Amino acid sequence: MSKLAVELCCSTLLRPLVVLNIAALLAIGVGPFSDAKAQTLPSESAVVLSELSVIGSGERASGPVTGYRAGRSATSTRTDTALRDSPQSVQVVPRDVLVDQQDVRLTDALTNVSNVQPAGTIQGRSDTYVLRGFNTQTYAIDGVLLNPANTFQPTQRDLANVERVEVLKGPTSVLYGRGDPGGLINIVTRQPMLTPSADLTLQGGSYAFRRLQGSVTGAVPGTEGLAARFSFATQEDPTFRDFGGPSNSRHFFAPSLLWTPDSSTRISLNAEFSRQHSQYDEGLTAFQGRVPLDNIRRYYGESWSRYYGESNSITLRAEHDVNESLTLRQVINGQWGQFDVFATRATGVSANGASLTRRLSEIESIYNSIDSQTEAVARFDLFGFRHTALFGVEIVDGYRHPYSQQGTASPVSFLNPIRGSIPQIGTLALQSDLRQKLFMVGTYMQDQIELAQGLQLVLGVRVDTANQFYFQRTATNNTVPPTQDVTGTSPRVGLVWRPIEPLTVYGSYTTSFTPQTANVIGGLTPAPETGEQVEIGTRVDLIPDRLTLSAAAFRIVRANVAAADPINTGFSIITGEQRSQGAEADIAGEILPGWRIIGGIGYVDARVTQDTTIAIGNRLPAAPTFSTSLWSTYQFQNGPMRGWGFGGGVTYVGERFGDITNSYKVGAYARLDATLFYEIDPTWRFAVNGRNLTDRRYIEQPFNQFNNLPGAPLTVLASVTARY
């Protein structure tokens, strides 16, 4: 092992020890609260995350949701707060929606949220999305972001242990540090319960899709207050694409523990392990400004093209209520994984459109990170106002090392590629040996102030300091650059007003700060990306505690943005400034007993506003101007049809440009889906779901000229679920 690698590994292992000292200092800093008696009880609008007290219907931010409408969330404030008291748009997709739609992809769940679009699977390896016009390739799990050095997660997200999917719109740096200005996707996992329960679902459908998933939870004998849960999923998905090789498979399991030794202490241990085998699928290639859809099964790779990825995560969370006024929280998360690729990749199309040139690519990559969050939540009265204050320190240490080689491969016909007909493969040579390390320390404070009945002010600020190392060794570059120190400050201010009980209006200003992880030619670390948003919105309960409509208007400005290099494939360039502005509305809940609805409508104008490389005015890739979705189900509550239910939905996505140079465009599409299900009490559930009932051909996920994933044709999925 080289001296450089030893230094990086040692630093990764030793630096987290600083967490213990910071935790102690923070505890001392808030010590005066530990002896103070509570002046008032915690407000209903802001209580401690994971608190076990019953509030209203009993819903908690980390717990399950009954139906399609969530009332509380911790994503926006890191405290268990009513959604109506959030100064930013937060949309929640509960597990009941995932069950009714029989979702097996994170993309399917996010279709229910306005101004959120899939933006590419990175050749079938991962998940990327466009939020309010801006691309994001990362997300959070229970409030912990993925490795900051990674440009994407090496496996696609499984939903077997997902309780709810939450989307916080706009910049989120004040609480999460690094992050994209379009918003944050936070996955809330299913937690262990002392009451025993279990569920097992078997799915099978078109194109030989098959999947088994389940979850079991209950008390652990012999230890008071100790509960465990085990969730798992395994699936085979050959898909409608004509690969000619082994099918895609994914295996996922997630054990977790929750110990409540007394009413004021909660300790949890959650782990997730994913293994993914798949063919390397770039999708369809654009030519002369469009992507041909005459054959959506067209595949330019070889049957031996393969991808393997694995991702692992373990999170330890401890919370203790010192008294009614103070809660201390410590979270430590470790992540590690790898992926490897051996495949052909498209590089160009001949001028006459007859052939597609390719290269051979081999990549091996490893990553690891550790994340520590030390927080204190204090509730007190000061100057006649009620406060819920959050103080936190986060330390993140991330590392990745991808090693890639490339060689020549024979071209194939553009319209009629034949695998293996010309299996000539050249010698592999070094393309890139990249080592990236990011060490960040963030200190943040937030105060939710109740100025008057129905009027709240939310103030927050975060200061991040980062030490970043980025070294890309190529055949022509072997010079090790110095590390770079960057600093960013992320303020936030929001005002929430409830003039009458069913109506809330709010306004906010938020910012973002993100150290670059872009792969830029020359090996230099680009300047950090920054963003800021102004948002106004409203939330109204059309039917109290049952049906809620929310709406927002926003403007986001993003600077120092990384985009795909239009000349050098596999690399990025730093553009100048981008702007996204628009409006959106979402609805979720129950219209009548048994009649549920969820959906959203969005308009966004996302463009390049300043740049020296990209034309000013170009639209941002994969961001439609207009999009909407609506899903509704009805289940008979009484009579001979009791237990039967049906539903359906429509998804519309406007035309989108596939790259930032606007060299090609993919068309708009509308997709119709439907379901029919039958429940025998709570024990058995049978369902048949159909997607794309009109068998529409369309591009679901444009990524770049050579990566455009077509949407699946008409598919049918049958499932049976047993519950205990």
Helices and strands as residue ranges (DSSP letters): H 3-14, G 15-17, H 18-29, H 31-35, E 46-47, E 72-73, E 80-82, G 83-85, E 90-94, H 95-101, H 106-110, E 116-120, E 128-131, E 134-136, E 140-141, E 144-145, E 162-169, H 173-176, E 183-189, E 197-205, G 206-208, E 209-219, E 226-237, E 248-262, E 265-278, E 306-323, E 326-349, E 355-382, E 385-413, E 429-452, E 455-473, E 484-500, E 503-514, E 529-543, E 547-564, E 572-592, E 595-610, E 626-635, E 644-653, E 656-657, E 665-666, E 669-680, E 684-691, E 699-704, E 707-710, E 715-723
